[in-house]
């Protein structure tokens, strides 16, 4: 008998969004503006300048999904 055990590994991506000084005067205001745009669905992931993805340390593990292959 064989089993197919599903596994996963989490990938993290970070990037940046440019905020114009006319929209935010301080770093805190810029951060709040970006958070507000994300919350309201006004900022999509396609508008982010993404860095290369990295795998999260210690994230490789089974998901709990198992199928019997008999």
Buried (B, 14 or more C-beta within 10 A) or exposed (E): EEEEEEEEEEEEEEEEEEBEEEEBEEEEEBEEBBEEBBEEEEBEEEEBEEEEEEEEEEEEEEEEEEEEEE
